Amino acid sequence: MSLELSFTGRIKSRKRMVEKIAEIAERYPCEVYADQEDNIIVALCPTGEIIFHITEGGFLQKGKVEGHFQSTPAGPGFHKAAVDFIDALKIDGLIYEDDTEYAANRDFTKLCRNHFYRWLETLVERVRQTDANSPVLVCWSTGQYQPDVHDAKIVTPTGLWDISALCQLVKAKGIETFADRFFIWPHEQQDATFYRNCALKTLWEDCYYAPSGRSETDEKNNKEVIGNLEKAYSLAPLLPLPYDSYCEICHLDGKKPIIPETAIRMDDKYQPGFRKGLVKETIGRLTLTIPGSYIRHFEYNNNDWPITIWSDTSSGSSVWRLTMFELDKEVEKPALDDKEHLYREEFDVENGKALLTVNQCQEGGDDFFMAVCNIVSGTSYYLITISYTRQDEFDDIRKLLLQITT
């Protein structure tokens, strides 16, 4: 369930179309890049991207451009800005197919009232009717981590709410109140609410809550939060802000807060930061639970097998490594070896079997422990190794391994 727009038109050449996109993009604070399929992506705001697919024409024939965007959860402000961006390209024979009809009538009030508010009301009603005892993820991108959230809550890129409390809020104060918190770009302009909600999206979904010096990603996230909240405060000093989170991120960035303590604080029940807790990461068919502060990256072994690695270099944490293999036939359980181990345990995982062993190791004069978990599920074989320095870390590591599903 989403609000979408698609468009088609004719062009003289791909090169000229790409140049025009870059030219128009200079008028916006946006990012332009190409994806793996050579589409051109214009990101006007967090979660708000226009995708252009450009086809070169043949002899004496014009080329073709087609594209689309999804407006939720970015919001009505993004929808309008995206249409304005496409208009500015002056594409020949431009045809819109717009769920909201905004491209035809250009009425922003109707866009909000008749489409985005109704869409959000429908969403709240559907969530209410589910009578869920578990969290409901809304507008959450597939392929990324999932927050380790429990009970009847609604999880979104900009916040976390109890389902019952959210329904009461909408009933008491109307859908517009929730829209101003849910949509990143709820109004026509990039106003204070826009900048605050951009910061909330980063705080809730993206931020690792680690020092800026740990990685480029941490520095980018931290500085975006600080810059957006300070911009929001400068535009509207009375707008409620996540002030405690702002001070925390300033500390992580080594920056002195400039928003005064007299700033109005948001009264949300939950503090931002899905990555402050555990998260679920899925690689292939295997899902494991790890601390949200761990950054994921990839390496290759000598046989060019990809290895997924999770670690937090700022805290001296354990380092997790996962390698996947596909076997020629199904295996019932991992094979036992005759070696001596400090610890050995066999256990079931969902749809599979696992063998966990622990040994003490030494490298470069440093002592550490190595937990090795072999998992088989059908024809899939997973090798997980966790290196750690303190023996008392093992219990927490084992608890996380027992939560694995395949």
Legacy VTK file of the C-alpha trace (Angstrom):
# vtk DataFile Version 3.0
C-alpha trace
ASCII
DATASET POLYDATA
POINTS 406 float
0.000 0.000 0.000
1.645 3.208 -1.200
1.079 6.356 -3.252
2.990 6.324 -6.521
3.516 8.251 -9.741
4.991 7.106 -13.057
5.779 9.064 -16.210
7.000 8.632 -19.804
8.307 10.983 -22.470
10.606 11.376 -25.468
14.170 12.720 -25.489
16.799 13.642 -28.087
19.674 11.814 -26.396
20.561 10.088 -23.149
23.593 12.348 -22.698
21.495 15.505 -22.935
18.843 14.093 -20.562
21.479 13.252 -17.949
22.937 16.752 -18.299
19.509 18.311 -17.806
18.862 16.229 -14.696
22.196 17.363 -13.243
21.432 20.973 -14.197
18.020 20.994 -12.498
19.435 19.130 -9.474
21.767 22.054 -8.784
18.699 24.103 -7.826
17.765 21.566 -5.147
19.643 20.272 -2.109
19.563 16.733 -3.523
21.790 13.806 -4.451
22.055 12.343 -7.981
23.597 8.945 -8.690
23.277 5.875 -10.930
22.189 2.461 -9.657
23.432 -0.977 -10.730
20.948 -1.039 -13.618
22.237 2.320 -14.906
19.086 4.143 -13.854
19.515 7.742 -12.710
18.320 8.329 -9.139
17.459 11.788 -7.815
17.106 11.790 -4.018
15.218 14.923 -2.962
14.907 13.880 0.689
15.293 10.772 2.868
13.044 7.987 1.418
12.093 10.360 -1.455
13.718 9.312 -4.739
12.808 9.796 -8.414
14.018 6.942 -10.638
14.752 7.733 -14.306
15.240 4.968 -16.895
16.583 6.400 -20.155
16.652 4.520 -23.490
18.732 5.816 -26.387
16.863 6.259 -29.684
17.733 4.638 -33.024
18.430 6.221 -36.421
16.084 9.198 -36.906
14.200 8.123 -33.761
13.957 9.881 -30.448
14.966 8.156 -27.272
12.631 7.482 -24.383
12.631 8.360 -20.718
10.389 6.677 -18.199
10.404 6.809 -14.463
8.532 6.602 -11.223
8.591 7.451 -7.565
6.852 6.371 -4.384
5.688 9.188 -2.125
5.230 7.351 1.153
6.633 7.845 3.698
8.380 10.895 2.191
5.095 12.821 2.127
3.066 15.299 0.071
5.835 17.899 0.044
8.101 15.432 -1.727
5.317 14.483 -4.152
4.917 18.104 -5.209
8.680 18.728 -5.404
9.192 15.598 -7.508
6.532 16.675 -10.025
8.092 20.150 -10.136
11.498 18.566 -10.808
10.165 16.459 -13.682
8.284 19.446 -15.122
11.486 21.497 -15.123
13.159 18.945 -17.424
10.689 19.930 -20.190
10.425 16.380 -21.538
8.675 16.071 -24.909
5.303 14.281 -24.835
5.412 13.975 -21.051
2.600 11.782 -19.694
1.921 11.291 -15.981
0.102 8.430 -14.272
-0.478 9.734 -10.757
-2.311 7.915 -7.962
-3.059 11.280 -6.358
-4.081 13.213 -9.530
-1.818 16.045 -8.363
0.064 16.092 -11.674
-3.245 17.015 -13.345
-4.786 19.512 -10.875
-1.734 20.886 -8.950
-3.833 21.433 -5.833
-1.610 20.844 -2.805
-4.486 21.094 -0.309
-6.362 18.312 -2.113
-3.147 16.321 -2.373
-2.853 16.308 1.417
-6.507 16.015 2.380
-7.805 13.610 -0.275
-4.793 11.342 -0.591
-2.014 11.508 2.001
-4.280 12.012 5.021
-6.704 9.362 3.765
-3.825 6.997 3.080
-2.541 7.527 6.616
-6.028 7.101 8.120
-6.400 3.818 6.233
-3.027 2.695 7.489
-3.900 3.451 11.118
-7.249 1.685 10.755
-5.674 -1.412 9.229
-3.105 -1.577 12.005
-5.872 -1.157 14.599
-7.931 -3.974 13.059
-5.040 -6.422 13.044
-5.340 -6.728 16.835
-1.627 -7.430 16.698
0.384 -8.628 19.679
3.604 -8.128 17.731
5.140 -5.082 16.016
3.950 -3.928 12.598
6.637 -2.531 10.281
5.350 0.244 8.010
7.291 1.692 5.045
10.322 -0.263 6.208
12.741 -1.000 3.367
13.242 -4.659 2.537
16.804 -5.915 2.557
17.905 -3.957 5.600
17.938 -4.857 9.282
14.769 -5.204 11.338
14.534 -3.655 14.808
14.233 -6.117 17.675
10.935 -4.621 18.847
8.237 -6.499 20.748
4.533 -6.188 21.595
1.858 -4.236 19.705
3.835 -1.366 18.230
4.074 0.363 14.872
7.621 0.698 13.529
8.312 3.435 10.961
11.452 5.201 9.688
10.561 8.265 11.785
9.399 6.716 15.027
7.934 4.016 17.231
4.438 4.101 18.702
2.193 1.854 20.750
-0.666 0.946 18.428
-3.364 1.701 21.006
-1.817 5.059 21.934
-1.479 6.011 18.282
-5.151 5.309 17.611
-6.093 7.460 20.617
-3.862 10.291 19.356
-5.499 10.283 15.925
-8.959 10.184 17.474
-8.225 13.044 19.862
-6.113 15.371 17.692
-6.834 14.308 14.119
-4.774 12.700 11.391
-2.863 15.917 10.608
-1.083 15.729 13.971
0.200 12.256 13.175
0.990 13.257 9.564
3.350 15.953 10.841
5.334 13.243 12.644
5.005 10.385 10.169
5.819 12.059 6.839
9.321 13.417 6.396
8.090 16.248 4.135
4.510 16.895 5.309
4.142 20.512 4.155
4.592 22.318 0.870
7.931 23.871 1.783
11.071 22.510 3.388
10.159 24.128 6.688
11.250 23.454 10.266
9.094 20.320 10.469
10.833 18.947 7.386
14.303 19.426 8.874
13.258 18.001 12.243
11.720 14.935 10.591
14.816 14.388 8.433
16.782 14.311 11.689
14.261 11.938 13.279
14.568 9.547 10.349
18.335 9.459 10.767
18.101 9.151 14.556
15.596 6.321 14.462
16.630 4.250 11.448
20.195 5.049 10.410
22.254 6.299 13.345
24.607 3.841 15.080
25.174 6.150 18.083
28.929 5.823 17.733
31.661 8.495 17.655
32.066 10.313 14.348
35.687 9.178 14.260
34.686 5.511 13.985
33.672 5.628 10.316
32.573 7.887 7.472
29.025 6.592 7.945
28.962 7.628 11.602
30.358 11.062 10.794
27.803 11.583 8.016
24.862 10.478 10.178
25.920 12.531 13.198
26.526 15.713 11.232
23.221 15.357 9.354
21.325 15.071 12.638
23.051 18.102 14.120
22.689 20.233 10.990
19.006 19.394 10.455
18.002 20.008 14.081
19.876 23.299 14.233
18.208 24.364 10.973
14.794 23.397 12.365
15.403 25.408 15.544
16.550 28.469 13.590
13.358 28.398 11.501
10.912 27.682 14.340
12.282 27.913 17.914
8.947 26.748 19.353
8.866 23.477 17.390
9.362 20.500 19.750
12.689 18.761 19.126
14.412 15.548 20.311
16.725 17.680 22.442
18.327 14.899 24.491
19.231 13.024 21.298
20.669 16.233 19.850
22.983 16.662 22.849
24.001 12.995 22.672
24.934 13.253 18.996
26.814 16.511 19.570
28.898 14.700 22.185
29.599 11.838 19.741
30.653 14.377 17.115
32.849 16.321 19.537
30.701 19.421 19.090
29.278 21.816 21.642
25.453 22.098 21.388
24.242 25.497 20.201
20.509 24.846 20.613
19.791 26.169 24.130
18.425 24.065 26.961
15.246 26.176 26.835
14.275 24.495 23.550
10.927 22.702 23.686
11.372 18.937 23.977
9.270 16.361 22.179
7.086 14.332 24.506
7.283 11.022 22.596
7.111 7.951 24.809
10.106 6.286 23.136
13.522 7.825 22.575
14.988 7.562 19.045
17.413 4.833 18.109
16.437 1.404 16.785
20.152 0.620 16.585
20.609 1.292 20.305
19.194 -2.182 20.874
19.506 -5.490 19.064
18.664 -5.805 15.374
17.934 -8.730 13.088
20.161 -9.091 10.008
19.254 -11.447 7.141
21.855 -12.900 4.773
20.428 -15.369 2.293
17.930 -17.438 4.290
19.715 -17.016 7.602
18.605 -14.390 10.118
20.699 -13.600 13.167
20.345 -11.103 15.996
23.280 -8.809 16.803
23.874 -5.460 18.562
22.616 -2.583 16.427
25.828 -0.602 16.912
27.755 -3.100 14.778
28.593 -1.930 11.253
28.335 -4.515 8.474
30.934 -4.848 5.722
32.185 -7.538 3.342
35.451 -9.311 2.603
36.464 -12.304 0.487
38.487 -15.342 1.545
41.202 -16.971 -0.534
38.583 -18.902 -2.523
36.643 -15.710 -3.291
33.814 -16.712 -0.949
32.105 -13.543 0.385
32.345 -13.050 4.143
29.909 -10.761 5.955
31.502 -9.078 8.967
29.880 -7.166 11.840
31.864 -5.246 14.446
32.040 -2.090 16.556
35.623 -0.865 16.418
34.915 1.926 18.920
34.171 -0.438 21.804
36.523 -3.408 21.454
33.472 -5.583 20.842
33.334 -9.109 19.510
33.716 -9.528 15.737
31.173 -11.680 13.881
31.938 -13.304 10.530
29.457 -15.223 8.380
30.259 -17.303 5.286
27.591 -19.160 3.281
28.055 -22.234 1.091
25.689 -24.250 -1.096
26.206 -28.027 -0.905
25.553 -30.667 -3.560
23.135 -32.518 -1.311
21.286 -32.077 1.972
23.131 -32.677 5.225
21.327 -33.690 8.416
23.672 -31.977 10.861
27.201 -30.522 11.098
29.948 -33.108 11.437
31.621 -33.500 14.836
35.406 -33.497 15.050
37.711 -35.259 17.487
39.457 -32.102 18.683
39.392 -30.904 22.260
37.325 -27.747 22.812
36.743 -25.489 25.796
33.042 -25.759 24.982
30.926 -27.785 22.573
27.152 -27.800 22.103
24.707 -29.093 19.518
21.338 -27.375 19.199
18.417 -26.939 16.850
17.779 -23.727 14.961
14.569 -23.023 13.101
14.734 -25.199 9.944
18.231 -26.424 10.737
20.876 -27.909 13.049
23.854 -26.199 14.652
27.134 -27.090 16.313
28.873 -24.526 18.528
32.466 -24.853 19.730
34.782 -22.468 21.606
38.580 -22.398 21.769
41.205 -20.084 23.187
43.535 -18.640 20.561
46.568 -16.415 20.235
47.628 -14.139 17.415
50.398 -11.554 17.387
50.913 -12.115 21.082
47.257 -11.352 21.899
45.002 -13.913 23.577
41.359 -14.166 22.566
38.496 -16.641 22.329
36.982 -17.965 19.115
33.433 -19.299 18.980
32.650 -21.292 15.834
29.052 -22.088 14.912
28.408 -24.468 12.010
24.802 -24.529 10.749
23.181 -26.735 8.113
19.739 -26.229 6.628
18.844 -28.354 3.613
21.647 -27.818 1.106
22.785 -24.572 2.757
25.820 -24.498 5.041
26.672 -21.486 7.221
29.906 -20.868 9.080
29.801 -18.209 11.799
32.910 -17.270 13.762
32.899 -14.820 16.663
36.177 -13.584 18.132
36.089 -11.939 21.566
38.535 -11.077 24.326
36.633 -11.526 27.602
35.416 -14.944 28.677
32.297 -13.427 30.298
31.085 -12.319 26.824
30.269 -15.909 25.867
26.859 -16.159 27.549
25.503 -13.190 25.598
27.004 -14.506 22.356
25.433 -17.929 22.907
22.006 -16.376 23.585
22.183 -14.546 20.251
23.251 -17.682 18.378
20.282 -19.593 19.826
17.957 -17.047 18.156
19.197 -17.831 14.632
16.625 -18.907 12.040
17.239 -20.345 8.557
LINES 1 407
406 0 1 2 3 4 5 6 7 8 9 10 11 12 13 14 15 16 17 18 19 20 21 22 23 24 25 26 27 28 29 30 31 32 33 34 35 36 37 38 39 40 41 42 43 44 45 46 47 48 49 50 51 52 53 54 55 56 57 58 59 60 61 62 63 64 65 66 67 68 69 70 71 72 73 74 75 76 77 78 79 80 81 82 83 84 85 86 87 88 89 90 91 92 93 94 95 96 97 98 99 100 101 102 103 104 105 106 107 108 109 110 111 112 113 114 115 116 117 118 119 120 121 122 123 124 125 126 127 128 129 130 131 132 133 134 135 136 137 138 139 140 141 142 143 144 145 146 147 148 149 150 151 152 153 154 155 156 157 158 159 160 161 162 163 164 165 166 167 168 169 170 171 172 173 174 175 176 177 178 179 180 181 182 183 184 185 186 187 188 189 190 191 192 193 194 195 196 197 198 199 200 201 202 203 204 205 206 207 208 209 210 211 212 213 214 215 216 217 218 219 220 221 222 223 224 225 226 227 228 229 230 231 232 233 234 235 236 237 238 239 240 241 242 243 244 245 246 247 248 249 250 251 252 253 254 255 256 257 258 259 260 261 262 263 264 265 266 267 268 269 270 271 272 273 274 275 276 277 278 279 280 281 282 283 284 285 286 287 288 289 290 291 292 293 294 295 296 297 298 299 300 301 302 303 304 305 306 307 308 309 310 311 312 313 314 315 316 317 318 319 320 321 322 323 324 325 326 327 328 329 330 331 332 333 334 335 336 337 338 339 340 341 342 343 344 345 346 347 348 349 350 351 352 353 354 355 356 357 358 359 360 361 362 363 364 365 366 367 368 369 370 371 372 373 374 375 376 377 378 379 380 381 382 383 384 385 386 387 388 389 390 391 392 393 394 395 396 397 398 399 400 401 402 403 404 405
